[in-house]
Amino acid sequence: MRILLVKPKARLRTVRGLERLQRLEPLELGYLAAVVPPPHEVRVLDLRLHRAADRAYLRALSAFRPDVVGISGYSHEASEVKRLATVAKHHLPKTFVVVGGHHATVAAADYDVDGIDAIVRGEGCAPFAALVAALAAGRPPEGIPHLLRTGADFDAAACATWPQFPDPATLPRPRRDLWSWRDYHCVWVSERPTPWEPLFPPTAMVRTSWGCRMLCTFCIVPNLCGGVHMPRPVDSVVDEIAALDADHVYFSDDENFIDEEFALALADGLARRGVQKRYFAWTRATTVNRSPALLRRWREVGLDAAFLGFEFPTDDELRAVKKGGSVAGNQRAHETLRELGIAVHAAFMLMPEWDEAAFARLRDFVAAMPPAQFSFTVCTPSPGTADYAAMKERIWTPDPFSLHDCMHPLTATALPLTRFSELYADLLATAGKRHPMRLMRHPIRLADAVRVAWADNRWRHAFESLYRDYPERLWGQATGDRGQ
């Protein structure tokens, strides 16, 4: 069989703006391709790489004529996933279309539509391998765990339970030969950069574990993994990293260092093999404060930067989402990482109900922080969480999934949307002044300087005009105007 695996092109300007700064490998499609045995032929089509994405998609359907089309997407990409599925069915009616990814896992019923034949929930390798085997043998794909048929056979009751994550040791080596590693990048920040080093180096993405032990109420991970963290075998991860062409690695784990024994073993394994890469990882302030020696060890093997979820500038707000940390703890972790030579990516969340004073409080807090790279999301809980269920009746957008990129408020804003967007963009401008690249003023390449300035401008513009992604009747409204 011929199998085409597709990564959609984002519709929202906020997401496209982010991709100018960070476009990472379609790792999920590489994993799926890895479980397809010969003689089947697999291709990966990443539509993010194409200016004319529809033309590239139609060309692939016409030239390759796949027997199976697999499409993966997040919730904000769900409408595009469904459209691509419909296009495939229109041009190749006998092609089997299967969808997966985050949205398929947390809101499978949204994909029970014409054009889609099956939905994979959770980790897709085992269900996809079983699906391919069934189709190749001419059997209907029935009785496959975590795979739902659509239409009359759709099992709504199955969506009431979460799919079980498999043993991480079963995760295959992704098929990176199906794309060019040079097409993927991440704007790279470090505390101690060398002059003229590239700001947008080719970057590989590696997964060392799944799950998290924390119980943040806005996050779906505790539901999917039951509060358990499951690492891969150390030797397997070391082998994968050692084989990468890229010198820069972005870890996709929810928390890289929460299992200290595993994290230390992985650092030691990389050192023994003489692997010389540079790393970006996600961690928590509580982990940094509890185990600074572990982060020091990772700095020795190449950790350049760490993502820290600061979330809010006050302890009351942190307690409200059960973050399990404090503002003082966040600040202490920031100082510790910088002392170790590890740059910090500080992430904050905005609340739709914020007024002018709340925005000003966060703006002043950021302006007083040590150098860091910043990002700001809106608190938009994932479907499937208790927080999402609690706010569901208050969602005020006609199609909430289409704006579920964690950068669009889904419930009524206290400020008019136009003002909310303006203050959002102002936060980005304030944060830009605290960026290590600007404060340290180390020499950078002219081409990189132009590229980052252009990307930053388009990124900020996406937030200034964020209100335009909503129906025009909502642009000037605030919470008190909802009944008008």
VMD Tcl script that draws the C-alpha trace (Angstrom):
set ca {
  {0.00 0.00 0.00}
  {0.92 3.65 -0.41}
  {0.53 5.67 2.80}
  {0.60 9.48 2.99}
  {1.02 11.09 6.43}
  {0.05 14.76 6.56}
  {0.86 17.66 8.91}
  {-1.63 20.54 8.36}
  {-0.68 24.15 7.73}
  {-1.94 26.40 10.52}
  {-4.76 28.81 9.80}
  {-4.29 31.21 12.73}
  {-1.81 34.06 12.42}
  {-0.69 33.54 16.01}
  {0.46 30.01 15.23}
  {2.03 31.00 11.91}
  {3.84 33.79 13.72}
  {5.21 31.31 16.24}
  {6.43 29.07 13.40}
  {8.63 31.89 12.13}
  {10.52 31.55 15.40}
  {10.11 27.83 15.97}
  {9.11 25.14 13.50}
  {9.86 21.68 14.85}
  {9.92 18.29 13.18}
  {6.66 16.36 12.54}
  {7.86 13.79 15.04}
  {4.45 12.16 15.47}
  {4.37 11.29 11.77}
  {7.91 9.89 11.97}
  {6.79 7.51 14.71}
  {3.80 6.32 12.67}
  {5.96 5.76 9.61}
  {8.38 3.71 11.69}
  {5.77 1.04 12.47}
  {4.80 0.49 8.83}
  {6.63 -2.59 7.53}
  {7.86 -3.10 3.96}
  {6.81 -3.41 1.23}
  {4.38 -0.58 2.06}
  {5.59 2.85 0.95}
  {5.25 5.80 3.32}
  {5.64 9.50 2.64}
  {5.39 12.49 4.98}
  {3.87 15.73 3.70}
  {4.44 18.70 6.01}
  {2.17 21.39 4.62}
  {3.77 24.00 6.91}
  {6.72 24.01 4.51}
  {4.61 25.02 1.51}
  {3.45 28.54 0.72}
  {0.73 27.08 -1.53}
  {-0.28 24.26 0.81}
  {-3.46 23.24 -1.03}
  {-1.59 22.94 -4.30}
  {1.09 20.79 -2.66}
  {-1.57 18.55 -1.10}
  {-3.48 18.06 -4.35}
  {-0.22 17.35 -6.17}
  {0.69 14.68 -3.64}
  {-2.74 13.05 -3.86}
  {-2.60 13.02 -7.65}
  {0.99 11.83 -8.03}
  {1.23 9.36 -5.13}
  {-2.40 8.19 -5.10}
  {-2.24 6.93 -1.52}
  {-4.33 4.00 -0.30}
  {-4.22 5.47 3.21}
  {-4.09 9.13 4.25}
  {-3.24 9.83 7.91}
  {-3.64 13.35 9.29}
  {-2.57 14.52 12.74}
  {-3.60 17.77 14.41}
  {-4.17 19.85 17.52}
  {-7.58 21.28 18.39}
  {-6.94 24.58 16.59}
  {-6.19 22.52 13.47}
  {-9.34 20.36 13.67}
  {-11.28 22.27 11.02}
  {-8.30 22.02 8.68}
  {-7.91 18.29 9.39}
  {-11.56 17.74 8.46}
  {-11.19 19.81 5.31}
  {-8.10 17.89 4.19}
  {-9.92 14.62 4.83}
  {-12.84 15.77 2.67}
  {-10.50 16.79 -0.13}
  {-8.79 13.39 -0.06}
  {-12.14 11.59 -0.25}
  {-13.31 13.81 -3.09}
  {-10.26 13.09 -5.24}
  {-9.68 9.48 -4.14}
  {-13.02 8.04 -2.89}
  {-11.52 4.62 -2.09}
  {-8.69 6.03 0.04}
  {-8.94 5.20 3.74}
  {-8.64 8.39 5.82}
  {-7.57 8.11 9.46}
  {-6.95 11.01 11.86}
  {-5.09 11.21 15.14}
  {-3.21 13.58 17.41}
  {-4.23 15.62 20.43}
  {-7.68 16.62 19.22}
  {-8.59 13.09 18.20}
  {-7.69 11.96 21.72}
  {-9.58 14.59 23.73}
  {-12.55 15.30 21.41}
  {-12.95 12.27 19.17}
  {-16.64 12.93 18.52}
  {-15.70 16.11 16.65}
  {-14.08 13.90 13.99}
  {-17.13 11.67 13.52}
  {-17.84 13.26 10.13}
  {-18.06 12.34 6.47}
  {-14.61 12.09 4.90}
  {-13.00 10.43 7.93}
  {-13.03 6.64 8.20}
  {-11.30 6.11 11.55}
  {-9.99 8.00 14.58}
  {-6.94 7.02 16.63}
  {-6.84 8.13 20.26}
  {-3.71 8.33 22.39}
  {-0.31 7.04 21.30}
  {-0.82 6.06 17.70}
  {1.91 3.56 16.87}
  {0.19 0.33 17.90}
  {-3.29 1.23 16.58}
  {-1.86 2.51 13.30}
  {0.27 -0.60 12.79}
  {-2.79 -2.79 13.41}
  {-4.87 -0.66 11.04}
  {-2.31 -0.96 8.24}
  {-2.08 -4.73 8.76}
  {-5.87 -5.11 8.60}
  {-6.25 -3.00 5.46}
  {-3.36 -4.79 3.74}
  {-5.01 -8.14 4.46}
  {-8.37 -6.92 3.20}
  {-9.95 -7.14 6.66}
  {-12.17 -4.48 8.21}
  {-10.23 -2.64 10.95}
  {-12.39 -3.77 13.83}
  {-11.55 -4.54 17.44}
  {-8.35 -2.46 17.39}
  {-7.72 -0.84 20.80}
  {-7.94 2.97 20.76}
  {-9.21 3.07 17.16}
  {-12.76 4.27 16.54}
  {-14.73 3.87 13.33}
  {-16.92 6.77 12.25}
  {-20.52 6.90 11.13}
  {-22.95 4.21 12.22}
  {-20.14 2.31 13.95}
  {-18.93 5.26 16.04}
  {-18.62 4.20 19.70}
  {-19.35 7.31 21.74}
  {-19.11 5.36 25.00}
  {-15.45 4.57 24.28}
  {-14.66 8.28 24.50}
  {-15.61 8.29 28.18}
  {-12.36 6.54 29.13}
  {-8.82 7.66 28.43}
  {-6.56 5.51 26.26}
  {-3.76 3.81 28.17}
  {-0.22 4.84 27.35}
  {2.01 1.92 26.30}
  {5.43 1.04 27.67}
  {7.82 3.78 26.44}
  {10.32 1.05 25.57}
  {8.04 0.14 22.65}
  {8.44 3.57 21.06}
  {10.25 3.09 17.72}
  {13.00 5.27 16.27}
  {11.17 7.91 14.17}
  {11.67 7.88 10.40}
  {13.61 11.12 10.05}
  {14.69 10.05 6.57}
  {11.23 11.12 5.37}
  {12.00 14.83 5.73}
  {14.98 17.16 5.51}
  {16.39 17.94 8.96}
  {17.47 21.37 7.74}
  {13.84 22.48 7.30}
  {13.25 22.66 11.06}
  {14.55 25.28 13.45}
  {14.14 26.99 16.80}
  {15.35 30.48 17.67}
  {18.19 29.54 20.00}
  {18.94 31.46 23.19}
  {21.82 30.89 25.57}
  {23.33 32.71 28.52}
  {26.85 32.54 27.16}
  {26.64 32.68 23.35}
  {29.69 32.78 21.15}
  {29.99 35.68 18.69}
  {28.24 35.19 15.34}
  {26.63 31.88 16.25}
  {23.41 31.24 14.28}
  {20.14 32.28 15.91}
  {18.04 29.82 13.88}
  {20.05 26.59 13.83}
  {18.54 23.38 12.41}
  {16.89 21.71 15.38}
  {15.82 18.11 15.96}
  {13.06 17.13 18.36}
  {13.46 14.16 20.72}
  {11.04 12.56 23.15}
  {12.62 10.88 26.19}
  {9.48 10.17 28.21}
  {5.80 10.82 28.56}
  {3.59 11.86 31.41}
  {3.98 14.10 34.44}
  {3.45 13.69 38.18}
  {1.87 17.11 38.66}
  {-1.89 17.75 38.69}
  {-2.31 21.23 37.17}
  {-6.04 21.61 36.61}
  {-5.79 23.21 33.16}
  {-3.56 20.46 31.74}
  {-4.73 17.23 30.08}
  {-1.54 15.28 30.85}
  {-2.65 14.12 34.35}
  {-5.77 12.62 32.76}
  {-3.88 10.90 29.97}
  {-1.12 9.47 32.14}
  {-2.77 9.21 35.54}
  {-0.12 11.32 37.25}
  {2.64 8.90 36.21}
  {5.92 9.79 34.48}
  {7.29 7.08 32.18}
  {10.82 7.39 30.72}
  {12.28 5.52 27.77}
  {15.30 3.25 28.22}
  {18.38 5.44 28.55}
  {20.44 3.60 25.93}
  {17.65 3.98 23.38}
  {17.52 7.76 23.87}
  {21.31 8.08 23.75}
  {21.44 6.09 20.51}
  {18.77 8.29 18.93}
  {20.46 11.56 19.91}
  {23.89 10.33 18.84}
  {22.53 9.52 15.37}
  {21.02 12.98 14.77}
  {22.40 15.20 12.02}
  {21.33 18.36 13.85}
  {23.55 19.75 16.61}
  {20.63 21.32 18.48}
  {17.95 19.25 20.22}
  {14.56 20.39 21.51}
  {13.12 17.92 24.00}
  {9.35 17.48 23.67}
  {8.82 16.01 27.16}
  {6.31 17.57 29.53}
  {9.06 17.70 32.19}
  {12.55 16.47 31.40}
  {14.02 16.29 34.91}
  {11.13 15.27 37.15}
  {12.58 11.73 37.31}
  {15.98 12.68 38.66}
  {17.45 9.18 38.48}
  {16.54 8.86 34.80}
  {17.67 12.40 33.96}
  {21.07 11.87 35.59}
  {21.50 8.50 33.89}
  {20.70 10.07 30.52}
  {23.21 12.90 31.06}
  {25.88 10.39 32.07}
  {25.02 8.18 29.09}
  {25.44 11.07 26.66}
  {28.75 11.99 28.29}
  {30.08 8.42 28.07}
  {29.23 8.25 24.39}
  {30.91 11.60 23.76}
  {27.69 13.06 22.33}
  {28.17 16.78 21.85}
  {24.83 18.47 21.25}
  {23.06 21.53 22.60}
  {19.72 21.11 24.33}
  {16.51 22.94 25.17}
  {14.32 21.27 27.81}
  {11.12 21.86 29.80}
  {11.30 21.76 33.57}
  {9.69 23.17 36.70}
  {10.96 25.68 39.22}
  {10.37 23.14 41.98}
  {12.64 20.66 40.19}
  {15.39 23.24 39.73}
  {15.24 24.34 43.35}
  {15.24 20.76 44.63}
  {18.03 19.48 42.37}
  {20.40 22.22 41.21}
  {23.19 19.62 40.93}
  {21.17 17.77 38.31}
  {20.79 20.92 36.23}
  {24.52 21.60 36.65}
  {25.25 18.14 35.25}
  {22.99 18.82 32.28}
  {24.71 22.13 31.67}
  {27.98 20.17 31.48}
  {26.59 17.95 28.71}
  {25.10 20.80 26.69}
  {21.86 22.21 28.19}
  {21.60 25.77 26.88}
  {18.09 26.79 27.92}
  {15.12 25.65 30.00}
  {11.42 26.39 29.79}
  {9.93 27.40 33.16}
  {6.19 27.83 33.66}
  {6.03 30.97 35.80}
  {2.32 31.23 34.86}
  {1.34 34.16 37.13}
  {2.96 36.99 39.12}
  {1.11 36.27 42.37}
  {0.89 33.26 44.70}
  {-2.92 33.44 44.86}
  {-3.15 32.91 41.11}
  {-0.69 30.00 41.24}
  {-2.69 28.32 44.00}
  {-5.90 28.71 42.01}
  {-4.58 26.39 39.26}
  {-2.80 24.03 41.67}
  {0.56 24.86 40.13}
  {2.39 23.63 43.21}
  {4.92 26.46 43.33}
  {5.35 30.07 44.40}
  {6.53 33.34 42.91}
  {9.59 33.31 45.18}
  {10.37 29.75 44.10}
  {10.10 30.72 40.44}
  {12.47 33.65 40.96}
  {14.95 31.48 42.85}
  {14.94 28.89 40.05}
  {15.49 31.65 37.49}
  {18.53 32.90 39.39}
  {19.90 29.37 39.82}
  {19.67 28.55 36.15}
  {21.34 31.79 35.10}
  {24.18 31.18 37.59}
  {24.67 27.77 35.96}
  {24.82 29.37 32.52}
  {21.37 28.11 31.47}
  {19.08 30.64 29.78}
  {15.45 30.77 30.89}
  {12.30 30.76 28.78}
  {9.71 32.21 31.18}
  {6.11 31.34 30.31}
  {3.11 33.23 31.68}
  {-0.66 32.81 31.36}
  {-3.25 35.53 30.89}
  {-6.83 35.24 32.14}
  {-9.81 36.40 30.03}
  {-11.25 38.18 33.08}
  {-8.19 40.39 33.55}
  {-8.68 44.15 33.70}
  {-6.20 46.94 32.98}
  {-4.67 46.64 36.44}
  {-3.97 42.91 36.04}
  {-2.20 43.49 32.73}
  {-0.19 46.31 34.29}
  {0.78 44.07 37.21}
  {2.19 41.41 34.89}
  {3.85 44.01 32.65}
  {5.66 45.57 35.63}
  {6.64 42.14 36.94}
  {8.17 41.15 33.59}
  {9.96 44.49 33.22}
  {11.71 43.90 36.56}
  {12.80 40.33 35.81}
  {16.33 39.25 34.94}
  {17.00 38.55 31.24}
  {14.81 35.83 29.80}
  {12.99 34.75 26.69}
  {9.24 35.11 27.28}
  {5.99 33.69 26.04}
  {2.41 34.47 27.01}
  {-0.57 32.20 26.58}
  {-4.21 32.59 27.53}
  {-5.56 30.10 30.06}
  {-7.59 27.85 27.76}
  {-7.88 24.42 29.37}
  {-7.71 21.39 27.15}
  {-10.95 19.57 26.34}
  {-11.20 16.66 28.72}
  {-10.04 18.55 31.82}
  {-12.27 19.56 34.71}
  {-11.40 23.21 34.02}
  {-12.65 22.89 30.43}
  {-15.89 21.28 31.59}
  {-16.38 24.11 34.09}
  {-15.99 26.82 31.46}
  {-17.73 25.02 28.57}
  {-21.06 26.74 29.09}
  {-19.33 30.13 29.07}
  {-17.50 29.67 25.76}
  {-18.58 32.55 23.56}
  {-17.02 31.71 20.19}
  {-19.14 29.89 17.59}
  {-16.41 27.30 16.92}
  {-14.19 27.13 20.03}
  {-11.89 24.44 18.64}
  {-10.85 26.69 15.75}
  {-9.37 29.19 18.25}
  {-7.99 26.66 20.74}
  {-4.31 27.54 20.29}
  {-3.80 28.72 23.90}
  {-3.42 32.26 22.59}
  {-7.08 33.14 22.07}
  {-9.51 33.62 24.99}
  {-12.46 31.27 24.62}
  {-14.64 32.90 27.26}
  {-15.80 36.50 27.53}
  {-13.06 39.02 28.23}
  {-13.57 41.69 30.88}
  {-11.99 44.22 28.52}
  {-13.17 44.80 24.95}
  {-11.41 42.33 22.66}
  {-9.68 45.15 20.83}
  {-8.16 46.41 24.09}
  {-7.31 42.88 25.27}
  {-5.41 42.36 22.00}
  {-3.59 45.68 22.38}
  {-2.46 44.92 25.92}
  {-1.44 41.41 24.89}
  {0.83 42.86 22.20}
  {2.20 45.40 24.69}
  {3.30 42.53 26.93}
  {5.28 41.08 24.04}
  {6.96 44.45 23.47}
  {7.88 44.73 27.16}
  {9.22 41.18 27.19}
  {11.30 41.80 24.08}
  {13.30 44.42 25.96}
  {14.30 41.78 28.54}
  {15.49 39.28 25.94}
  {19.08 38.10 26.51}
  {20.04 38.87 22.91}
  {19.20 42.54 23.39}
  {20.64 42.93 26.86}
  {23.94 41.14 26.21}
  {24.44 42.74 22.78}
  {26.67 39.95 21.49}
  {27.56 40.06 17.78}
  {25.04 38.31 15.54}
  {24.87 37.73 11.81}
  {23.16 40.44 9.77}
  {20.85 37.91 8.09}
  {19.79 36.58 11.50}
  {19.22 40.10 12.85}
  {16.93 40.90 9.91}
  {15.13 37.58 10.22}
  {14.47 37.87 13.95}
  {13.32 41.49 13.61}
  {10.88 40.54 10.85}
  {9.62 37.48 12.75}
  {9.18 39.51 15.94}
  {7.25 42.19 14.06}
  {4.88 39.68 12.47}
  {4.49 37.85 15.79}
  {3.50 41.04 17.61}
  {1.15 42.08 14.80}
  {-0.67 38.75 15.10}
  {-1.57 39.68 18.68}
  {-2.45 43.29 17.94}
  {-5.02 42.00 15.44}
  {-6.02 38.91 17.43}
  {-9.55 40.27 17.86}
  {-10.08 39.95 14.09}
  {-10.19 36.16 14.46}
  {-13.57 36.53 16.20}
  {-16.98 37.51 14.77}
  {-17.01 41.28 14.27}
  {-19.93 41.69 16.65}
  {-17.59 40.70 19.53}
  {-14.71 43.03 18.78}
  {-15.74 45.99 20.90}
  {-17.65 44.14 23.57}
  {-16.68 43.55 27.18}
  {-18.23 41.27 29.80}
  {-20.85 43.82 30.78}
  {-22.03 44.13 27.18}
  {-22.93 40.47 26.63}
  {-26.66 40.98 26.90}
  {-26.78 43.77 24.31}
}
mol new
graphics top color blue
foreach p $ca { graphics top sphere $p radius 0.5 }
foreach p [lrange $ca 0 end-1] q [lrange $ca 1 end] { graphics top cylinder $p $q radius 0.2 }
display resetview
